Every structure is written in structure tokens, then in C-alpha cells.
């Protein structure tokens, strides 16, 4: 049904030898002058309006509050789970201790 297509590599038909390299003459060139750096970039500067600044601060505050609420709720869930496990351990210990005293 689904069969992979295996690529085929053409096999060489004879002995392949590298081409001959002929020596070339050495020519000296004068060094090129160093490129001149541009004087000033033409990129626009980011300017924040008061409205954009208020929106940015409000968005950041909302993110901090949401992340803080999530972290606090996770910590509370872990604390409640630990307390319930501790209560279960105390009850089991009490039941096992009373069972051994009855014998």
C-alpha cells in the first residue's frame, strides 16, 4: 500500500579521475580602500504616546496579576493536598495502633 521510494544513484561507467590543475600566474593587487561606515542610520525612532504608555503599563499589570493568581492557587492546591494526606496518615496510624492493642 505505502511503499517508500528509494532514490537510485547512477553508477560511474569507468574510472573517474580528477581534472588536471594547471598552474596560474601570481598577480598582486593593490589593497582595496576600507569601506566607509554610513554616518547615520535612517531607522525610525520608537516614540510612545501617553495612551500607549498607559496601555503598556496596564497590560503588564494584568499579566503580573494573572500569573500571581495562578501561582498562588497552585500553592494552595499543594498545601490542601499535603494536609489531607497528613490527616489520612494520622487516621491510618491510629487505626493500626488500636488494632494491635486489641490483640
BELDAVEN-V199995 format. One record per residue. N is the residue number from 1. RES is the residue in three letters. PHI is phi in whole degrees, 0 to 359 (999 if undefined). PSI is psi in radians with two decimals (none if undefined). D_FIRST is the distance of its C-alpha to the first C-alpha in Angstrom with 2 decimals. Layout:
BEGIN
n=N res=RES phi=PHI psi=PSI d_first=D_FIRST
n=N res=RES phi=PHI psi=PSI d_first=D_FIRST
END
This chain:
BEGIN
n=1 res=UNK phi=999 psi=-1.17 d_first=0.00
n=2 res=UNK phi=251 psi=1.94 d_first=3.80
n=3 res=UNK phi=240 psi=2.31 d_first=6.25
n=4 res=UNK phi=290 psi=2.56 d_first=9.85
n=5 res=UNK phi=267 psi=2.04 d_first=12.23
n=6 res=UNK phi=268 psi=2.17 d_first=15.25
n=7 res=UNK phi=291 psi=2.51 d_first=18.46
n=8 res=UNK phi=258 psi=2.38 d_first=20.77
n=9 res=UNK phi=261 psi=2.26 d_first=24.43
n=10 res=UNK phi=291 psi=2.39 d_first=27.00
n=11 res=UNK phi=270 psi=2.50 d_first=29.37
n=12 res=UNK phi=294 psi=2.56 d_first=33.10
n=13 res=UNK phi=267 psi=-0.01 d_first=34.95
n=14 res=UNK phi=188 psi=-2.92 d_first=38.14
n=15 res=UNK phi=282 psi=2.19 d_first=40.20
n=16 res=UNK phi=261 psi=2.14 d_first=39.94
n=17 res=UNK phi=245 psi=2.57 d_first=43.24
n=18 res=UNK phi=292 psi=2.63 d_first=44.11
n=19 res=UNK phi=292 psi=2.69 d_first=46.33
n=20 res=UNK phi=288 psi=2.44 d_first=50.02
n=21 res=UNK phi=257 psi=2.13 d_first=51.55
n=22 res=UNK phi=264 psi=2.43 d_first=54.90
n=23 res=UNK phi=293 psi=2.54 d_first=57.49
n=24 res=UNK phi=245 psi=2.78 d_first=58.36
n=25 res=UNK phi=282 psi=2.54 d_first=61.68
n=26 res=UNK phi=272 psi=2.14 d_first=62.25
n=27 res=UNK phi=242 psi=2.22 d_first=63.29
n=28 res=UNK phi=268 psi=2.38 d_first=64.75
n=29 res=UNK phi=247 psi=2.63 d_first=64.17
n=30 res=UNK phi=287 psi=2.48 d_first=66.27
n=31 res=UNK phi=295 psi=2.48 d_first=64.50
n=32 res=UNK phi=286 psi=2.56 d_first=63.18
n=33 res=UNK phi=294 psi=2.62 d_first=65.02
n=34 res=UNK phi=294 psi=2.46 d_first=63.42
n=35 res=UNK phi=292 psi=2.51 d_first=61.56
n=36 res=UNK phi=272 psi=2.25 d_first=63.58
n=37 res=UNK phi=288 psi=2.52 d_first=62.08
n=38 res=UNK phi=294 psi=2.53 d_first=62.07
n=39 res=UNK phi=291 psi=-0.79 d_first=65.07
n=40 res=UNK phi=214 psi=2.53 d_first=63.45
n=41 res=UNK phi=275 psi=2.70 d_first=60.00
n=42 res=UNK phi=254 psi=0.36 d_first=59.52
n=43 res=UNK phi=287 psi=2.48 d_first=57.12
n=44 res=UNK phi=287 psi=2.56 d_first=58.30
n=45 res=UNK phi=274 psi=2.41 d_first=59.78
n=46 res=UNK phi=284 psi=2.18 d_first=58.33
n=47 res=UNK phi=239 psi=2.22 d_first=61.05
n=48 res=UNK phi=263 psi=2.21 d_first=60.90
n=49 res=UNK phi=277 psi=2.84 d_first=62.83
n=50 res=UNK phi=301 psi=-0.64 d_first=64.51
n=51 res=UNK phi=294 psi=-0.74 d_first=62.05
n=52 res=UNK phi=293 psi=-0.63 d_first=59.04
n=53 res=UNK phi=293 psi=-0.71 d_first=60.75
n=54 res=UNK phi=295 psi=-0.71 d_first=61.40
n=55 res=UNK phi=295 psi=-0.68 d_first=57.77
n=56 res=UNK phi=294 psi=-0.77 d_first=56.59
n=57 res=UNK phi=294 psi=-0.72 d_first=58.98
n=58 res=UNK phi=296 psi=-0.73 d_first=58.05
n=59 res=UNK phi=295 psi=-0.75 d_first=54.32
n=60 res=UNK phi=296 psi=-0.70 d_first=54.92
n=61 res=UNK phi=296 psi=-0.71 d_first=57.15
n=62 res=UNK phi=296 psi=-0.73 d_first=54.57
n=63 res=UNK phi=297 psi=-0.76 d_first=51.89
n=64 res=UNK phi=297 psi=-0.73 d_first=54.32
n=65 res=UNK phi=294 psi=-0.72 d_first=55.34
n=66 res=UNK phi=294 psi=-0.80 d_first=51.80
n=67 res=UNK phi=296 psi=-0.70 d_first=50.72
n=68 res=UNK phi=296 psi=-0.73 d_first=53.98
n=69 res=UNK phi=296 psi=-0.70 d_first=53.52
n=70 res=UNK phi=295 psi=-0.78 d_first=50.02
n=71 res=UNK phi=295 psi=-0.71 d_first=51.33
n=72 res=UNK phi=294 psi=-0.71 d_first=54.37
n=73 res=UNK phi=293 psi=-0.63 d_first=52.36
n=74 res=UNK phi=294 psi=-0.71 d_first=50.05
n=75 res=UNK phi=296 psi=-0.69 d_first=53.19
n=76 res=UNK phi=294 psi=-0.68 d_first=54.71
n=77 res=UNK phi=296 psi=-0.71 d_first=51.64
n=78 res=UNK phi=294 psi=-0.71 d_first=51.80
n=79 res=UNK phi=294 psi=-0.73 d_first=55.56
n=80 res=UNK phi=295 psi=-0.72 d_first=55.28
n=81 res=UNK phi=297 psi=-0.74 d_first=52.60
n=82 res=UNK phi=295 psi=-0.70 d_first=54.79
n=83 res=UNK phi=294 psi=-0.73 d_first=57.82
n=84 res=UNK phi=292 psi=-0.64 d_first=56.09
n=85 res=UNK phi=294 psi=-0.68 d_first=54.83
n=86 res=UNK phi=295 psi=-0.71 d_first=58.38
n=87 res=UNK phi=296 psi=-0.75 d_first=59.86
n=88 res=UNK phi=298 psi=-0.69 d_first=57.44
n=89 res=UNK phi=295 psi=-0.72 d_first=58.41
n=90 res=UNK phi=295 psi=-0.72 d_first=62.12
n=91 res=UNK phi=295 psi=-0.79 d_first=61.74
n=92 res=UNK phi=297 psi=-0.70 d_first=59.83
n=93 res=UNK phi=296 psi=-0.71 d_first=62.43
n=94 res=UNK phi=295 psi=-0.75 d_first=65.21
n=95 res=UNK phi=296 psi=-0.75 d_first=63.69
n=96 res=UNK phi=292 psi=-0.63 d_first=63.19
n=97 res=UNK phi=291 psi=-0.70 d_first=66.71
n=98 res=UNK phi=290 psi=-0.53 d_first=68.32
n=99 res=UNK phi=294 psi=-0.71 d_first=66.46
n=100 res=UNK phi=286 psi=-0.49 d_first=67.92
n=101 res=UNK phi=287 psi=-0.50 d_first=71.42
n=102 res=UNK phi=288 psi=-0.42 d_first=71.51
n=103 res=UNK phi=278 psi=none d_first=71.15
END
